[in-house]
Amino acid sequence: MFSLTRRGALGILGATAGSMMLPRFAIGQGARPSVTIAVQKITNNNTLDIWNEQSNVGERVFFPNFWEGLILRNWMGNQGPVPGLATEWKRIDDKTVELKLRQGVKFHNGDELTADDVVFSFSAQRVFGDTQPVGGKTIFEDDHKPATPKELPATIPGIGRRLWPRLAGVEAVDKHTVRFHNATSDVTLEGRLYAFGSQIANRRAWDEAANYVDWARKPVTTGPYSVGEFKPDVSLTLVAFDDYWGGRPPLEQIRFVEVPEVASRVNGLLSGEYDFACDLPPDQIPAVQGAPGFEVQGSTILNHRVSVFNTQNPILENPLVRRAMTHSIDRQAIIEALWAGQTTIPAGLQFPFYDEMFVQGWTVPDYNPDLARELLKQANYKGDTIPFRLLDNYYTNQTANGQIMVEMWNQVGLNVQIEMKENWAQIHDPAGVKGVRDWSAGCAFNDPVGGIVNQYGPNGEVQQKKDWTNAEANQMAAILETGTDHAARKKAFARMLEICEREDPVYQILHQNAVFTGMKSSLKWKAAPAFAMDFRSTNWAS
């Protein structure tokens, strides 16, 4: 039996790094205040492009304050679809959806939103490069090296086809009407329209930019706030856009500052340097809540913490070893030790808003160290080292969580060694030996296509990074993407869960993610059940 107590697990946390003081914008004396938000990271690739920054940290700074889509996500509610830059939409057939654009919408440069901007936002030039709408094919970064500074970064065409694998094109029916044409049937077209990536950019701003980087560090969008100043790895300042179609924004400025250390974020909040401190672990909540004038808001969100296996590793090539690893983790002990019981073990990689597509009765592999040892014996595992590439607290409690898992693996005879990395490029670096890596898995919209297919299907990041592939899982993904029969789609999803989590594990679910934000109690703002932070007028009271 695993004997690590809650006290012992917390002890692995060790000392927290020292504080760092950064300047801030004080709550103003004029008509509108400004706020400063301490985050652990602003973006991963030093751009503000939704296709180049598909991440938890990107969600926080992009939505719903900056980028907007034809259909918006209900960030403060059930995370479902609500009208956005389109006021209505309808199905023409299984392959086509038509949308009516909201009239009078202005971009940050003063241009009116028209169908031309929508067509551009889903064009080869903006997203897809020379890829084709065939689906079921893995698109690798090496296939799309930019030849000029204006061309897309190598990763973007593959990311675009991850969300829109079979989009044949967008038609401008008239100035305020567009039709999305898919190459095959797809019951999830409406969901894809409010997913992370399907937001609308101004065509003229792209055409006038000297190169991709210049454009990507100051995109022109329709949101309530525009880019005032972006200092990569340091800060991002968004400023009010008073011609916003949804009404005058309540804040003059929103300034995100990068403060990697948890202790520095907490100290800065309590000293008045920051108005908000994001990604607080539960053990820091009492310090904030106990200080006069401060509170903590947060909840579980539609995102799960996972570990991903690389099957090019000769040890992990054997699914018995990966299965042993999944049965070695006492998830409940991690939840109690690091999360004070404030999150849960989910029913695999699925979410309640799947409704009828949710597979009832499904569970993650149980904590069973005896079974893990037996599987290792069957695999003829000899104690060879398995590397674990780990970032330093990109995720809340990440380092402590990794250390606890290594101890759990060691107790069943697995020799897993942590390799600390500085960024995601080092995590994915094909040089050297890969093994296990940390990740999180959310869902782009309310269907399994937006989750397990988007991330682990034939064109998901895992297969693009050559971590894992499975022919039958890819066949199930194709049924989910193109099928119209509900029962057949649900059967394919259940089978894909079985393959990806039990038979040929590509990942292991750890726990549902939770987000906690420290803030000044005087601010009339509510946290969304997401990474996103809503600073629209509907979520701010003066």
C-alpha positions, -999 to +999 in steps of 0.1 A: +000+000+000+011+035-007+019+051+026+024+088+017+003+108+041-014+141+034+012+158+057+040+140+038+027+149+004+024+186+014+060+184+027+072+176-008+060+211-018+091+226-002+098+263+001+081+287-022+103+311-043+108+346-031+087+376-041+092+400-070+078+434-071+064+449-104+048+482-111+010+483-115-018+506-125-037+518-095-074+519-094-080+552-111-097+583-099-115+590-131-147+576-146-132+542-151-107+521-130-078+501-143-067+468-129-035+448-127-036+410-128-007+388-118-005+356-139+021+329-141+023+332-179+008+355-205+013+334-237+036+305-246+049+317-280+050+354-274+022+363-297-015+372-293-027+350-322-054+325-312-041+298-335-005+302-322-015+303-285-038+273-279-033+272-241-048+277-207-029+309-203-040+321-237-077+316-228-072+338-198-059+369-217-079+364-249-115+357-238-139+373-237-122+406-236-102+406-268-110+380-294-146+373-304-163+347-327-195+345-347-209+324-318-196+332-283-190+308-254-212+315-224-182+320-201-201+330-170-226+302-174-228+267-188-200+272-214-225+266-242-231+288-273-247+323-274-250+348-302-219+369-308-208+385-340-236+365-356-271+371-344-286+339-358-276+307-376-293+278-394-285+245-410-287+243-448-278+206-448-255+182-430-225+200-445-235+236-444-244+262-418-255+298-426-250+328-402-263+363-402-237+388-391-245+415-364-246+448-382-227+478-371-199+459-354-166+479-355-130+466-354-105+483-333-092+502-364-127+515-371-135+491-400-170+476-401-172+438-397-183+423-430-185+388-446-151+395-462-134+395-427-151+362-419-140+346-452-104+358-446-104+345-410-109+309-423-087+312-453-056+294-464-037+326-459-048+331-424-051+295-411-049+265-434-019+271-456-018+244-484-036+218-463-067+201-478-102+194-462-097+156-461-095+148-423-081+117-408-045+127-417-018+139-393-003+172-404+033+176-391+051+208-384+079+199-408+055+199-437+049+237-434+080+257-430+074+294-438+094+308-467+088+344-460+082+365-428+045+370-438+037+333-439+022+314-411+043+297-384+048+260-392+024+248-365-006+268-375-020+249-405-020+217-385-037+234-356-063+249-380-071+214-394-073+200-359-104+221-353-117+223-389-104+190-405-129+191-434-138+227-438-139+233-476-144+271-474-165+300-463-188+318-487-198+354-485-235+353-495-238+390-491-222+417-469-237+403-437-244+366-445-218+338-446-220+301-453-196+275-439-192+246-463-178+213-451-164+185-473-184+159-453-213+158-429-206+172-395-231+176-366-206+197-347-202+227-371-219+250-347-197+239-318-166+245-338-177+280-344-174+290-307-142+270-301-108+285-293-095+295-327-127+304-346-125+341-338-126+368-363-097+390-374-097+422-394-085+416-430-071+450-436-049+449-406-034+416-418-028+429-453-011+461-440+012+443-415+049+440-426+052+404-413+034+378-392+051+387-359+041+424-362+005+414-368+004+386-342+016+409-314-012+434-321-041+418-339-071+440-347-103+424-334-138+434-323-136+428-285-143+453-257-106+459-253-077+464-278-040+459-274-023+489-259+011+474-252+025+439-253+059+431-238+065+394-244+074+375-211+066+407-192+032+423-196+002+428-217-020+459-215-055+459-230-073+493-233-110+501-235-125+501-270-154+525-266-170+517-300-175+481-288-209+467-301-217+454-266-215+487-249-188+509-233-163+487-214-162+493-176-124+494-173-099+519-187-071+493-188-065+457-180-028+449-173-016+413-171+019+410-156+039+378-157+048+367-121+058+330-122+061+324-085+030+318-065+044+335-034+052+366-054+017+368-068+002+364-033+026+390-017+019+414-045-018+411-041-017+416-003+007+446-006-015+463-032+007+458-062-019+437-079-057+437-079-059+400-089-036+370-084-043+340-105-038+303-102-036+301-064-030+266-049-054+257-020-027+260+006-024+298-003-061+305+000-062+309+038-035+336+036-056+356+012-089+350+028-075+359+062-063+393+051-088+421+056-102+433+023-093+403+002-112+372-010-107+341-032-130+330-060-129+299-080-142+264-088-135+233-108-136+239-146-141+219-178-105+209-179-086+178-166-050+174-156-034+146-174+000+129-181+008+119-217+030+089-227+054+088-256+054+054-272+086+060-292+103+053-259+112+016-261+100+010-226+067+028-230+062+012-264+048-017-243+012-009-233+016-031-202+041-006-188+018+023-195-012+005-180+010-002-149+017+035-146-020+044-147-028+019-119+000+032-097-014+067-091-036+073-060-055+102-074-076+108-043-044+111-022-032+138-046-065+156-043-065+156-006-028+165-003-025+192-029-061+204-034-076+202+001-103+180-014-115+209-036-116+190-069-126+155-080-116+125-101-136+128-133-152+100-154-123+099-179-118+125-206-154+136-208-175+165-194-211+168-182-220+193-209-218+164-234-253+155-223-265+125-242-230+118-255-217+114-219-207+077-213-223+068-180-205+045-156-171+051-171-142+054-147-105+060-148-081+031-141-084+023-104-055+027-080-042-009-078-005-012-070-006-050-069-020-050-105+006-025-115+034-048-102+019-078-120+017-058-153+053-048-150+062-085-144+043-095-176+061-067-195+095-080-183+103-045-171+139-044-157+139-011-140+151+010-169+148+048-165+117+065-178+122+103-182+094+126-170+097+161-186+082+186-163+077+224-162+081+243-130+045+251-120+030+261-153+001+243-138-010+248-102+009+225-079+027+210-109+061+204-093+047+189-061+022+168-082+051+154-103+072+146-073+043+127-056+036+107-088+073+098-091+072+084-056+040+065-063+056+050-095+088+041-076+068+022-050+056-003-076+091-006-091+089+020-119+121+040-122+108+074-133+131+104-132+121+140-134+137+163-160+129+199-153+123+220-184+120+258-189+093+259-216+070+239-239+096+238-267+119+219-244+091+196-234+084+187-270+120+187-282+124+156-303+161+155-293+169+131-265+146+105-250+110+113-243+089+094-218+061+111-198+050+147-199+024+169-181-005+184-199-041+193-194-072+184-215-102+205-219-130+206-245-134+232-272-172+227-273-199+204-260-191+172-279-163+146-277-150+158-310-140+190-291-121+170-265-106+135-271-106+138-309-093+174-310-064+164-287-057+127-293-073+120-327-053+117-360-045+154-361-044+161-324-013+176-308-003+142-294-001+126-329+014+157-344+042+155-318+046+118-326+039+108-290+014+080-299-009+068-326-036+041-328-053+030-360-086+019-344-088+051-323-084+071-355-112+052-371-134+060-342-124+096-345-136+096-381-170+083-371-173+110-345-163+137-370-185+127-399-212+105-385-248+117-381-262+087-362-262+095-325-260+059-313-231+051-336-212+082-326-217+075-289-205+039-294-174+052-312-167+076-284-170+049-258-146+027-278-121+056-281-121+061-244-115+024-239-085+024-262-070+057-251-073+052-213-072+014-208-060-008-237-033+013-253-030+043-229-020+076-244-028+096-213-038+091-177-064+113-161-052+128-127-081+150-116-104+178-127-087+211-128-097+239-105-089+276-108-087+299-077-082+337-080-073+361-052-087+395-054-096+427-036-131+423-021-140+459-031-140+449-068-174+438-080-164+410-102-171+373-104-149+344-115-160+323-145-159+285-143-130+287-167-095+301-171-111+331-189-116+363-170-146+383-180-143+421-177-173+431-198-199+454-184-221+425-175-195+412-150-183+445-134-203+467-111-189+502-103 
